[in-house]
Every structure is written in C-alpha cells, then in structure tokens.
C-alpha cells in the first residue's frame, strides 16, 4: 500500500502542472525549504512535490485544497531510492493539514495553523526521528512587500512529536523569499533547532540554515535547487552542506 501511494504521486506529476516561483507565481509556497509558510492550497487544486536528497532519499508529497482556507496531504519516501542497492522505505507515511486563520492585511501578516509529521533526510530507528525533525504542530505568519518585485518575510513556531531523543522544546524558524524577475525566486531560512540541540545526538547547536533557488519552467513545472545545513549543524554529515533538488506541480482538478 505504501509503495502504491508513492508511485501514484509520480503519475500525478505528469497530469497537473502549475508553476509557483517569481513575480508571476499564482500560488504561495506552503513551505520554503523545510520551513512551513502561511501559504495554503486553494480549493479545487492539487499539488505534488518531490524532494531528492543525499543518501538517495526521495520524499513525495501530495496535497489537495478541499475547502476555502483548508488543505491536507500525505507524503511518503525512503532512503537509497536513488542509486544502487535495496531501498529502505520509511515505516509510515507522513500526514499534513493546514488551516488559514487570517488572510494578510495592509498592516498584518497572514497566519496559518497546521500539522506536518514528515521530517527530512534519513529515518533513525534508534531514536525514532528523522535526521531533520518534522515540524509537528505549527503556527506560521507571512508578510509580503513590493520591493523590486516581491519580498516575503516568514516566521514560524512549532512543536515536533519526534522527541524520543529527549529534545522536546518549542522551536522557532524564520525565512525570506525574494523574487528575481518573473520566474525566479531566492529563498533563505533559519531553523533555530531548539528541539535538536542536545549535542549527545544529531544537532550540534548551531541551527539549520538553508538556501534555495526556485525557477518556474513554462506553465507548470517549478524546479528547486537547495543547499541545506550551511552551518554544518548536522553531525551525521559534517563538513559540507547538503545538496537537494525539488520538483513541484500544481493545477486545478475541480
């Protein structure tokens, strides 16, 4: 069943295209790189996102806008999917749901509440967590400004349910998006990782700094190139940033 869900997400990629980056983007991001934003998928739209990461990790996410201001989705993947050898599928699929609490106003940001159980990187059975923890419950705010195109500022507070390692603090993230022309956006985010700074485990206490580029290709495909963990906080892969690729598609289905 899990493999069927994973393969269906790839089939949908070829059916429902709609780009998201640059000044002409029609939809807000639901995530910058790892950080949730306050964007939400509109009613009647479906989105499919595929993240290709180091160690052959591949994570597919499918989201559907079911009502005005409410969307939900499912994600699944595994390690060693890209490369040689036997794949190691995640034990459980991830689930996500988000609700737009307030739309953006002139003086106020948009605010969204949600939950997402999908982490990033390898799944570590010894501590029942991903190498980068899932957001868990989150509240996030976004404010947009017209500055040589668009400048978007993001802030988020979250509480992950991955706390078997003893790190169970409330966490904070901040991020920024800057459009470069009609089809390109630059992204920068910082995860303070207050829930992953116990040096006996995987985070070294420096937090996670990620940088990304998003490019809308034609009318459908959005391509993303990411450099993750620029401060080398992740002790599992010390000394260099992770390189990752993201592909996203969105289109109306009803």
Secondary structure in CASP SS format (residue, H / E / C, confidence):
PFRMAT SS
TARGET T0000
AUTHOR 0000-0000-0000
METHOD secondary structure of the structure
MODEL  1
X C 1.00
X H 1.00
X H 1.00
X H 1.00
X H 1.00
X H 1.00
X H 1.00
X H 1.00
X H 1.00
X H 1.00
X H 1.00
X H 1.00
X H 1.00
X C 1.00
X C 1.00
X C 1.00
X C 1.00
X C 1.00
X C 1.00
X C 1.00
X C 1.00
X C 1.00
X C 1.00
X C 1.00
X C 1.00
X C 1.00
X C 1.00
X C 1.00
X C 1.00
X C 1.00
X E 1.00
X C 1.00
X C 1.00
X C 1.00
X C 1.00
X E 1.00
X C 1.00
X C 1.00
X C 1.00
X C 1.00
X C 1.00
X C 1.00
X C 1.00
X C 1.00
X E 1.00
X E 1.00
X E 1.00
X E 1.00
X E 1.00
X E 1.00
X E 1.00
X E 1.00
X E 1.00
X H 1.00
X H 1.00
X H 1.00
X E 1.00
X E 1.00
X E 1.00
X E 1.00
X E 1.00
X E 1.00
X E 1.00
X E 1.00
X E 1.00
X E 1.00
X E 1.00
X C 1.00
X C 1.00
X E 1.00
X E 1.00
X E 1.00
X E 1.00
X E 1.00
X E 1.00
X E 1.00
X E 1.00
X E 1.00
X E 1.00
X C 1.00
X C 1.00
X C 1.00
X C 1.00
X C 1.00
X C 1.00
X C 1.00
X C 1.00
X E 1.00
X E 1.00
X C 1.00
X C 1.00
X C 1.00
X C 1.00
X E 1.00
X E 1.00
X E 1.00
X E 1.00
X E 1.00
X E 1.00
X E 1.00
X E 1.00
X E 1.00
X C 1.00
X C 1.00
X C 1.00
X C 1.00
X C 1.00
X C 1.00
X C 1.00
X E 1.00
X E 1.00
X E 1.00
X E 1.00
X E 1.00
X E 1.00
X E 1.00
X C 1.00
X C 1.00
X C 1.00
X E 1.00
X E 1.00
X E 1.00
X E 1.00
X E 1.00
X C 1.00
X C 1.00
X C 1.00
X C 1.00
X E 1.00
X E 1.00
X E 1.00
X E 1.00
X C 1.00
X C 1.00
X C 1.00
X E 1.00
X E 1.00
X E 1.00
X E 1.00
X E 1.00
X E 1.00
X E 1.00
X E 1.00
X E 1.00
X E 1.00
X C 1.00
X C 1.00
X C 1.00
X C 1.00
X C 1.00
X E 1.00
X E 1.00
X E 1.00
X E 1.00
X E 1.00
X E 1.00
X E 1.00
X E 1.00
X E 1.00
X C 1.00
X C 1.00
X C 1.00
X C 1.00
X C 1.00
X C 1.00
X C 1.00
X C 1.00
X C 1.00
X C 1.00
X C 1.00
X E 1.00
X E 1.00
X E 1.00
X E 1.00
X E 1.00
X E 1.00
X E 1.00
X E 1.00
X E 1.00
X E 1.00
X C 1.00
X C 1.00
X C 1.00
X E 1.00
X E 1.00
X E 1.00
X E 1.00
X E 1.00
X E 1.00
X E 1.00
X E 1.00
X C 1.00
X C 1.00
X C 1.00
X C 1.00
X C 1.00
X C 1.00
X C 1.00
X C 1.00
X C 1.00
X C 1.00
X C 1.00
X E 1.00
X C 1.00
X C 1.00
X C 1.00
X C 1.00
X E 1.00
X E 1.00
X E 1.00
X E 1.00
X E 1.00
X E 1.00
X E 1.00
X E 1.00
X E 1.00
X E 1.00
X C 1.00
X C 1.00
X C 1.00
X E 1.00
X E 1.00
X E 1.00
X E 1.00
X E 1.00
X E 1.00
X E 1.00
X E 1.00
X C 1.00
X C 1.00
X C 1.00
X C 1.00
X C 1.00
X E 1.00
X H 1.00
X H 1.00
X H 1.00
X C 1.00
X C 1.00
X C 1.00
X C 1.00
X E 1.00
X E 1.00
X E 1.00
X E 1.00
X E 1.00
X E 1.00
X E 1.00
X E 1.00
X E 1.00
X E 1.00
X E 1.00
X C 1.00
X C 1.00
END
